[in-house]
């Protein structure tokens, strides 16, 4: 197996002095390709902070995140955004759907932002698997919470990412 993700002494601190919060401290993680990993802990223990750093959404105070051997924070901001769109799928706690566009447009949005052609057969297979085929023209605010979550899952999978992060996916 090959390593898809590795961290080295990853830290994220907020505030300073007496008010310093050490959300993540010296995290060293190795995840192999094809491996499923759960990050568990009580509320406020830094799980989302860690996940956001692993996905390149939040910058660490110190330490490194390597995806496929590349330090993702060595990229300039624009290049990191492109890398995330092409290599990382993210399912957010709050879904982060765009309210003014329909379900299908939400699913394919990251692919379009990247200037790539949508693999419609692949995306429709995901849509059917998630039971969303009758909701493709709906706006997100007309969906139940569970349906919105499934749209977020479809969006994360449709771009065929190398790695998928899900923040409290249940």
C-alpha positions as CSV (number, residue, x, y, z in Angstrom):
1,X,0.0,0.0,0.0
2,X,1.1,3.5,-0.6
3,X,0.8,6.5,1.8
4,X,-1.8,9.0,0.6
5,X,-1.7,11.3,3.6
6,X,0.9,12.0,6.3
7,X,1.4,14.7,8.9
8,X,4.5,15.7,10.8
9,X,4.2,17.5,14.1
10,X,1.0,19.2,13.1
11,X,-0.2,22.0,15.5
12,X,-2.9,24.6,15.5
13,X,-3.0,27.2,18.3
14,X,-5.4,30.0,18.8
15,X,-4.9,33.1,20.9
16,X,-1.8,33.7,23.1
17,X,-0.6,33.7,26.6
18,X,-3.3,32.7,29.2
19,X,-5.9,32.6,26.4
20,X,-3.9,30.2,24.1
21,X,-6.0,27.3,23.0
22,X,-4.0,24.3,21.6
23,X,-6.7,22.8,19.3
24,X,-4.2,20.3,17.7
25,X,-0.8,19.5,19.2
26,X,1.9,17.5,17.5
27,X,-0.4,15.3,15.4
28,X,1.6,12.6,13.5
29,X,-0.7,10.6,11.2
30,X,-0.2,8.2,8.3
31,X,-3.0,7.0,6.2
32,X,-2.6,4.4,3.4
33,X,-4.4,4.6,0.1
34,X,-7.8,2.7,0.4
35,X,-7.8,3.0,4.2
36,X,-10.8,4.3,6.1
37,X,-10.0,6.3,9.2
38,X,-12.3,7.9,11.8
39,X,-11.2,10.8,14.0
40,X,-13.1,10.6,17.3
41,X,-13.2,12.7,20.4
42,X,-15.4,14.8,22.5
43,X,-16.9,18.1,21.3
44,X,-14.3,20.8,21.2
45,X,-11.4,18.4,21.0
46,X,-10.0,19.7,17.7
47,X,-11.5,17.1,15.3
48,X,-12.8,19.7,12.7
49,X,-9.7,21.8,13.1
50,X,-7.5,18.8,12.3
51,X,-9.7,17.8,9.4
52,X,-9.6,21.3,7.9
53,X,-5.8,21.3,8.1
54,X,-5.6,17.9,6.5
55,X,-7.7,19.2,3.7
56,X,-5.8,22.4,3.2
57,X,-8.7,24.6,4.3
58,X,-6.9,25.9,7.5
59,X,-3.2,26.7,7.8
60,X,-1.3,25.0,10.7
61,X,0.5,27.0,13.3
62,X,3.4,24.6,12.7
63,X,4.0,21.2,11.2
64,X,3.3,19.8,7.8
65,X,0.6,17.9,5.8
66,X,1.7,15.7,3.0
67,X,-0.7,14.3,0.4
68,X,0.9,11.9,-2.0
69,X,4.3,13.0,-0.6
70,X,3.8,16.7,-1.4
71,X,3.7,19.3,1.4
72,X,0.3,20.9,0.6
73,X,1.2,24.2,2.3
74,X,4.2,24.6,0.0
75,X,1.7,25.6,-2.7
76,X,0.7,29.2,-3.2
77,X,-2.9,30.0,-2.4
78,X,-4.2,29.7,-6.0
79,X,-2.3,26.4,-6.6
80,X,-3.6,25.0,-3.3
81,X,-7.2,25.8,-4.3
82,X,-6.7,24.0,-7.6
83,X,-5.1,21.0,-5.8
84,X,-8.0,20.8,-3.4
85,X,-10.6,20.9,-6.2
86,X,-8.7,18.1,-8.1
87,X,-7.5,15.8,-5.3
88,X,-9.7,16.4,-2.2
89,X,-13.4,15.8,-1.6
90,X,-14.9,17.5,1.4
91,X,-18.2,16.9,3.0
92,X,-18.9,19.7,5.5
93,X,-21.0,19.6,8.6
94,X,-23.1,22.4,7.3
95,X,-23.1,21.0,3.7
96,X,-22.0,24.4,2.2
97,X,-24.5,24.1,-0.8
98,X,-25.0,27.2,-2.9
99,X,-28.6,28.2,-2.3
100,X,-29.2,29.9,-5.6
101,X,-28.3,26.9,-7.9
102,X,-30.1,23.6,-8.2
103,X,-28.9,20.2,-7.0
104,X,-27.3,19.1,-10.2
105,X,-25.4,22.5,-10.5
106,X,-24.2,22.1,-6.8
107,X,-22.9,18.6,-7.6
108,X,-20.9,19.6,-10.6
109,X,-19.8,23.1,-9.5
110,X,-16.3,22.1,-8.4
111,X,-15.7,20.3,-11.7
112,X,-16.8,23.4,-13.6
113,X,-14.7,25.7,-11.5
114,X,-11.7,23.6,-12.4
115,X,-12.6,23.9,-16.1
116,X,-13.0,20.1,-16.5
117,X,-15.7,18.2,-18.3
118,X,-18.2,16.5,-16.1
119,X,-18.3,12.7,-16.4
120,X,-22.1,12.7,-16.5
121,X,-22.5,8.9,-16.4
122,X,-20.3,8.7,-13.3
123,X,-22.1,11.7,-11.6
124,X,-25.6,10.2,-12.5
125,X,-24.6,6.9,-11.0
126,X,-23.8,8.7,-7.8
127,X,-27.1,10.6,-8.0
128,X,-29.0,7.4,-8.4
129,X,-27.1,5.6,-5.7
130,X,-28.0,8.4,-3.3
131,X,-31.7,8.5,-4.4
132,X,-31.5,12.1,-5.7
133,X,-32.5,11.6,-9.3
134,X,-36.0,13.2,-8.8
135,X,-34.4,16.2,-7.0
136,X,-31.9,17.4,-9.6
137,X,-33.8,20.6,-10.4
138,X,-34.6,21.5,-6.8
139,X,-32.9,24.3,-4.9
140,X,-31.2,23.2,-1.7
141,X,-33.7,25.0,0.5
142,X,-36.5,22.7,-0.8
143,X,-34.7,19.6,0.4
144,X,-34.7,17.9,3.8
145,X,-31.5,17.9,5.8
146,X,-30.7,14.3,4.8
147,X,-31.2,15.1,1.2
148,X,-28.9,18.2,1.4
149,X,-26.3,16.0,3.0
150,X,-26.6,13.5,0.2
151,X,-26.1,16.3,-2.3
152,X,-22.9,17.3,-0.4
153,X,-21.7,13.7,-0.6
154,X,-22.5,13.6,-4.4
155,X,-20.6,16.8,-4.9
156,X,-17.6,15.5,-3.0
157,X,-17.5,12.2,-5.0
158,X,-18.3,13.6,-8.5
159,X,-14.9,15.1,-9.0
160,X,-13.2,11.6,-8.4
161,X,-11.0,12.9,-5.5
162,X,-7.9,11.0,-4.3
163,X,-9.0,11.5,-0.7
164,X,-12.3,12.2,0.9
165,X,-12.8,14.1,4.2
166,X,-16.2,14.0,5.9
167,X,-16.8,16.3,8.9
168,X,-19.4,14.6,11.1
169,X,-21.0,12.7,8.2
170,X,-23.8,11.1,10.2
